[in-house]
């Protein structure tokens, strides 16, 4: 019964999104820390590819007997390896910056834009998950 409370509705989707944005934040911070390192190549995860992967998992869950319950079955891709409940992320080099004379491929503007977008997605996912837990808490208190 308790498992059914945590693998229903939007909770599995929000959990995966928080895992993704948390790991991506580490890569973005790594890129910022090495912005002036010679020969440094920024790495990142593709949020559009992950969103597509997540949408596919949601669609597969919809076609089961109970579309509101059950874990999301993500499939491994080039950037995400699925290992049970955990995800292993495999970032790729980004080539959207300017190649400077020190062979560093950097674009502070792109990195900062990625940081803002990722932080916003992470905070939104956490707030939505918090509201799901608040609903559960309200339901539990009404029974006692």
C-alpha positions as CSV (number, residue, x, y, z in Angstrom):
1,X,0.0,0.0,0.0
2,X,2.8,2.4,0.9
3,X,4.6,1.7,-2.4
4,X,1.4,2.6,-4.2
5,X,1.5,6.0,-2.7
6,X,4.9,6.9,-3.9
7,X,4.8,5.4,-7.5
8,X,1.5,7.0,-8.5
9,X,0.7,10.2,-10.3
10,X,3.5,12.6,-11.0
11,X,5.8,11.5,-8.3
12,X,8.0,9.1,-10.4
13,X,8.3,11.7,-13.1
14,X,9.3,14.4,-10.7
15,X,11.8,12.1,-9.0
16,X,13.5,11.4,-12.3
17,X,13.5,15.1,-13.3
18,X,15.1,16.0,-10.0
19,X,17.8,13.4,-10.5
20,X,18.5,14.7,-14.0
21,X,18.6,18.4,-13.1
22,X,20.7,17.8,-10.0
23,X,23.3,15.9,-12.0
24,X,23.2,18.5,-14.8
25,X,23.8,21.2,-12.3
26,X,27.1,19.5,-11.3
27,X,28.3,19.5,-14.9
28,X,27.3,23.1,-15.4
29,X,29.2,24.1,-12.2
30,X,32.2,22.1,-13.5
31,X,32.1,24.1,-16.7
32,X,32.0,27.4,-14.9
33,X,34.9,26.4,-12.7
34,X,37.0,25.5,-15.7
35,X,35.9,28.5,-17.9
36,X,39.5,29.7,-18.3
37,X,41.4,26.4,-18.2
38,X,43.4,25.9,-21.5
39,X,42.2,22.9,-23.6
40,X,39.0,22.5,-21.5
41,X,36.0,21.2,-23.4
42,X,32.6,21.9,-21.6
43,X,30.4,18.9,-21.0
44,X,26.6,18.8,-20.6
45,X,23.5,16.6,-20.7
46,X,20.9,17.3,-23.3
47,X,17.6,18.3,-21.6
48,X,15.5,17.9,-24.7
49,X,16.7,14.3,-25.2
50,X,16.0,13.5,-21.5
51,X,12.5,15.1,-21.8
52,X,11.8,13.0,-24.8
53,X,13.0,9.9,-22.9
54,X,10.8,10.8,-20.0
55,X,7.8,11.4,-22.2
56,X,8.3,8.0,-23.8
57,X,8.3,6.4,-20.3
58,X,5.1,8.3,-19.4
59,X,3.4,7.2,-22.6
60,X,4.4,3.5,-22.0
61,X,2.9,3.8,-18.5
62,X,-0.3,5.2,-19.9
63,X,-0.8,2.0,-22.0
64,X,-0.6,-0.3,-19.0
65,X,-3.6,-1.6,-17.1
66,X,-3.4,1.2,-14.5
67,X,-2.0,4.4,-16.1
68,X,-1.8,6.4,-12.9
69,X,0.2,3.8,-10.9
70,X,3.5,2.1,-11.5
71,X,7.1,3.0,-11.9
72,X,8.4,4.8,-15.0
73,X,10.4,2.4,-17.2
74,X,13.1,4.6,-18.7
75,X,15.2,3.0,-21.3
76,X,19.0,3.5,-21.5
77,X,20.2,6.0,-24.1
78,X,23.5,7.5,-25.1
79,X,23.4,10.0,-22.2
80,X,21.5,8.0,-19.5
81,X,22.1,4.5,-18.4
82,X,19.2,3.0,-16.3
83,X,20.2,0.8,-13.4
84,X,17.0,-0.1,-11.5
85,X,15.9,3.0,-9.6
86,X,19.2,4.8,-10.2
87,X,20.4,6.7,-13.3
88,X,23.9,6.9,-14.5
89,X,24.5,10.0,-16.6
90,X,27.0,10.1,-19.5
91,X,27.7,13.8,-20.5
92,X,29.0,14.7,-23.9
93,X,31.2,17.6,-25.0
94,X,29.4,20.6,-26.1
95,X,30.6,22.6,-29.1
96,X,28.4,25.7,-28.9
97,X,31.1,28.0,-27.7
98,X,33.8,29.9,-29.4
99,X,37.2,28.2,-29.8
100,X,39.8,30.6,-28.3
101,X,43.5,30.7,-28.9
102,X,44.1,28.6,-25.8
103,X,42.0,25.8,-27.4
104,X,39.3,26.3,-24.8
105,X,35.8,26.0,-26.2
106,X,33.8,28.4,-24.0
107,X,30.8,30.6,-24.0
108,X,30.0,32.1,-20.6
109,X,26.6,33.4,-21.9
110,X,25.5,29.9,-22.9
111,X,26.7,28.3,-19.7
112,X,24.9,30.9,-17.6
113,X,21.7,30.5,-19.6
114,X,21.9,26.7,-19.1
115,X,22.4,27.3,-15.4
116,X,19.3,29.5,-15.1
117,X,17.2,27.1,-17.1
118,X,18.4,24.1,-15.2
119,X,17.9,25.8,-11.8
120,X,14.4,26.8,-12.7
121,X,13.5,23.3,-13.8
122,X,15.0,21.8,-10.6
123,X,13.1,24.2,-8.3
124,X,9.8,23.7,-10.2
125,X,10.2,19.9,-9.9
126,X,11.0,20.2,-6.2
127,X,8.0,22.5,-5.6
128,X,5.6,20.1,-7.4
129,X,7.0,17.1,-5.5
130,X,6.5,19.0,-2.3
131,X,2.9,19.8,-3.1
132,X,2.4,16.0,-3.8
133,X,3.8,15.2,-0.4
134,X,1.6,17.9,1.2
135,X,-1.5,16.3,-0.4
136,X,-0.4,12.9,1.1
137,X,0.1,14.5,4.5
138,X,-3.3,16.1,4.4
139,X,-4.9,12.8,3.4
140,X,-3.1,11.0,6.3
141,X,-4.1,13.6,8.9
142,X,-7.8,13.4,7.9
143,X,-7.8,9.7,8.7
144,X,-6.3,10.1,12.2
